[in-house]
């Protein structure tokens, strides 16, 4: 077998030590899971941003709030996060007003507005929990994968130098395959870590911007409800 064949990528993996192969398999699995989360999160964040912009345009167009509430409640799964936050707040506001009317009591604007705000904050937390799902996994992949690959590299180099003990004359040709096999593990670890870090930073930035828009809407909508509760 010539040197080119010995140092081919596939040959380096198949000829590596069993422990190194297990580490490579683990890193491949982590990388595959990471890319799955990256694509799913990319589509989810894009969809949330698009639906948020569409709802903001509809809301600030000055339509009837009750009609908008009914439309948002018809298809909650596809209405978008901001629409669900609005639906939660408006729904609580309507229920509170109806309760005071049924009891024939004068409405307490502070209690009604407080209930609507709590409902919107709870819906906000639920939406953020969905948007931030799997981000911790991407952060862990970005920080841990290089060290897992380094473990495989250290183990492989140890075996390569242990093999030199049985060789009378150590040459580069004798030690190169073992070291190359070991370095493959680090390369795979970096291949898993770099996209995860880039994706985590990008998604965190996009989700933070969405969170700011949600919080701003909660405050602005609370002012509208406060005027209507007087």
C-alpha positions as CSV (number, residue, x, y, z in Angstrom):
1,X,0.0,0.0,0.0
2,X,1.5,3.3,-1.0
3,X,1.7,6.4,1.2
4,X,-1.2,8.2,-0.6
5,X,-3.5,5.3,0.1
6,X,-2.4,5.1,3.7
7,X,-3.0,8.8,4.3
8,X,-6.4,9.1,2.5
9,X,-9.2,10.4,4.6
10,X,-11.2,7.2,4.6
11,X,-8.2,5.1,5.3
12,X,-7.1,7.2,8.2
13,X,-10.6,6.7,9.8
14,X,-10.8,3.0,9.2
15,X,-7.3,2.3,10.4
16,X,-7.5,4.4,13.5
17,X,-7.6,2.9,17.0
18,X,-10.9,1.7,18.3
19,X,-11.1,4.4,20.9
20,X,-10.4,7.1,18.3
21,X,-13.0,5.6,16.0
22,X,-15.6,5.8,18.8
23,X,-14.7,9.4,19.5
24,X,-15.1,10.2,15.7
25,X,-18.4,8.4,15.6
26,X,-19.6,10.5,18.6
27,X,-18.5,13.7,16.9
28,X,-20.2,12.8,13.7
29,X,-23.4,12.1,15.6
30,X,-23.1,15.4,17.5
31,X,-22.4,17.3,14.2
32,X,-25.4,15.7,12.5
33,X,-27.7,16.6,15.4
34,X,-26.3,20.1,15.5
35,X,-27.0,20.7,11.8
36,X,-30.5,19.3,12.2
37,X,-31.2,21.9,15.0
38,X,-29.5,24.7,13.0
39,X,-31.8,24.2,10.0
40,X,-34.9,23.8,12.1
41,X,-34.1,26.8,14.2
42,X,-33.3,28.9,11.1
43,X,-36.7,28.2,9.6
44,X,-38.4,28.8,13.0
45,X,-36.7,32.2,13.6
46,X,-37.4,33.3,10.0
47,X,-41.0,32.3,10.3
48,X,-41.4,34.1,13.7
49,X,-39.9,37.3,12.3
50,X,-42.1,37.2,9.2
51,X,-45.3,36.6,11.1
52,X,-44.4,39.2,13.7
53,X,-43.9,41.9,11.0
54,X,-47.2,40.9,9.3
55,X,-49.1,41.1,12.6
56,X,-47.6,44.4,13.5
57,X,-48.7,45.9,10.2
58,X,-52.2,44.5,10.7
59,X,-52.4,45.7,14.3
60,X,-51.2,49.2,13.7
61,X,-53.4,49.6,10.7
62,X,-56.1,50.6,13.2
63,X,-58.6,47.7,12.8
64,X,-61.1,46.5,15.4
65,X,-59.3,44.9,18.3
66,X,-62.1,42.4,18.9
67,X,-62.1,41.3,15.3
68,X,-58.3,41.0,15.4
69,X,-58.6,38.9,18.6
70,X,-61.1,36.5,17.0
71,X,-58.8,36.1,13.9
72,X,-55.8,35.4,16.1
73,X,-57.6,32.8,18.1
74,X,-58.9,30.9,15.0
75,X,-55.5,29.5,14.0
76,X,-53.2,30.0,17.0
77,X,-50.6,27.5,15.7
78,X,-49.9,29.5,12.6
79,X,-50.7,33.0,13.8
80,X,-47.2,33.8,15.0
81,X,-45.7,34.5,18.5
82,X,-46.8,38.2,18.6
83,X,-50.3,37.4,17.6
84,X,-50.5,34.8,20.4
85,X,-49.2,37.3,22.9
86,X,-51.9,39.7,21.8
87,X,-54.5,37.0,21.9
88,X,-53.6,36.1,25.5
89,X,-53.7,39.7,26.7
90,X,-56.9,40.7,24.8
91,X,-58.6,37.5,25.9
92,X,-57.9,38.2,29.6
93,X,-59.0,41.8,29.2
94,X,-62.4,40.7,27.7
95,X,-62.9,38.1,30.3
96,X,-62.2,40.5,33.1
97,X,-64.6,43.1,31.8
98,X,-67.2,40.5,31.3
99,X,-66.8,39.3,34.9
100,X,-67.3,42.8,36.3
101,X,-70.3,43.3,34.0
102,X,-71.9,40.0,35.2
103,X,-71.3,40.9,38.8
104,X,-72.8,44.3,38.2
105,X,-69.8,46.0,39.8
106,X,-67.8,49.0,38.7
107,X,-64.7,47.9,36.8
108,X,-61.4,48.3,38.5
109,X,-59.1,49.5,35.7
110,X,-55.9,48.5,37.6
111,X,-57.0,44.9,38.2
112,X,-58.2,44.5,34.6
113,X,-55.0,45.9,33.2
114,X,-52.9,43.9,35.6
115,X,-54.5,40.6,34.6
116,X,-54.0,41.4,30.9
117,X,-50.4,42.2,31.4
118,X,-49.8,39.0,33.4
119,X,-51.4,37.0,30.6
120,X,-49.2,38.7,28.0
121,X,-46.0,38.1,30.1
122,X,-46.9,34.5,30.5
123,X,-47.5,34.1,26.8
124,X,-44.2,36.0,26.1
125,X,-42.3,33.6,28.3
126,X,-43.8,30.6,26.5
127,X,-42.9,32.0,23.1
128,X,-39.4,32.8,24.2
129,X,-39.0,29.3,25.6
130,X,-39.9,27.8,22.2
131,X,-37.6,30.2,20.3
132,X,-34.7,29.5,22.6
133,X,-35.1,25.7,22.5
134,X,-31.9,23.8,21.4
135,X,-29.7,26.9,21.7
136,X,-28.1,25.4,24.9
137,X,-27.3,22.3,22.8
138,X,-25.6,24.4,20.1
139,X,-23.6,26.3,22.8
140,X,-22.5,23.0,24.4
141,X,-21.4,21.6,21.0
142,X,-19.4,24.7,20.3
143,X,-17.6,24.6,23.6
144,X,-17.2,20.8,24.1
145,X,-16.6,19.3,20.6
146,X,-13.0,20.6,20.2
147,X,-12.1,19.0,23.5
148,X,-13.7,15.7,22.6
149,X,-11.7,15.8,19.3
150,X,-8.5,16.7,21.2
151,X,-9.1,13.7,23.4
152,X,-9.1,11.5,20.3
153,X,-6.0,13.2,19.1
154,X,-4.1,12.7,22.3
155,X,-5.1,9.1,22.5
156,X,-4.1,8.5,18.9
157,X,-0.7,10.2,19.3
158,X,-0.1,8.1,22.4
159,X,-0.7,4.9,20.4
160,X,1.5,6.2,17.6
161,X,4.5,6.8,19.9
162,X,3.8,3.5,21.7
163,X,4.1,1.8,18.3
164,X,7.6,3.3,17.8
165,X,8.8,1.3,20.8
166,X,8.8,-1.8,18.6
167,X,10.6,-0.1,15.7
168,X,14.4,0.0,15.7
169,X,14.7,3.1,13.6
170,X,12.0,5.8,14.0
171,X,11.3,7.6,10.7
172,X,8.7,10.1,9.6
173,X,7.1,7.5,7.4
174,X,6.6,5.3,10.4
175,X,5.0,7.8,12.7
176,X,3.1,10.0,10.1
177,X,0.1,7.6,9.6
178,X,-0.6,7.4,13.4
179,X,-0.3,11.1,13.9
180,X,-2.5,11.8,10.9
181,X,-5.2,9.4,12.2
182,X,-5.1,11.2,15.5
183,X,-5.4,14.7,14.0
184,X,-8.5,13.7,12.1
185,X,-10.4,13.6,15.4
186,X,-9.5,17.2,16.1
187,X,-10.5,18.2,12.6
188,X,-13.9,16.5,13.1
189,X,-14.3,18.2,16.4
190,X,-13.7,21.6,14.9
191,X,-16.1,20.8,12.0
192,X,-18.8,20.2,14.6
193,X,-18.0,23.2,16.8
194,X,-17.5,26.0,14.3
195,X,-21.0,25.9,12.7
196,X,-22.6,25.5,16.1
197,X,-20.9,28.6,17.5
198,X,-21.7,30.7,14.5
199,X,-25.4,29.5,14.5
200,X,-25.7,30.1,18.3
201,X,-24.5,33.6,18.0
202,X,-26.7,34.4,15.1
203,X,-29.8,32.9,16.5
204,X,-29.2,34.5,19.9
205,X,-29.0,37.9,18.2
206,X,-32.1,37.4,16.2
207,X,-34.1,36.0,19.1
208,X,-33.0,39.0,21.3
209,X,-34.3,41.4,18.7
210,X,-37.6,39.5,18.6
211,X,-37.8,39.7,22.4
212,X,-37.3,43.4,22.3
213,X,-40.2,43.8,19.8
214,X,-42.4,41.5,21.9
215,X,-41.7,43.5,25.1
216,X,-42.3,46.8,23.3
217,X,-45.6,45.6,22.0
218,X,-46.7,44.5,25.4
219,X,-46.0,47.9,26.8
220,X,-47.7,49.7,23.9
221,X,-50.7,47.4,23.9
222,X,-51.0,47.9,27.7
223,X,-51.3,51.6,27.2
224,X,-54.1,51.0,24.7
225,X,-55.9,48.7,27.1
226,X,-55.5,51.2,29.9
227,X,-57.2,53.9,27.8
228,X,-60.1,51.5,27.0
229,X,-60.6,50.4,30.6
230,X,-61.3,54.0,31.8
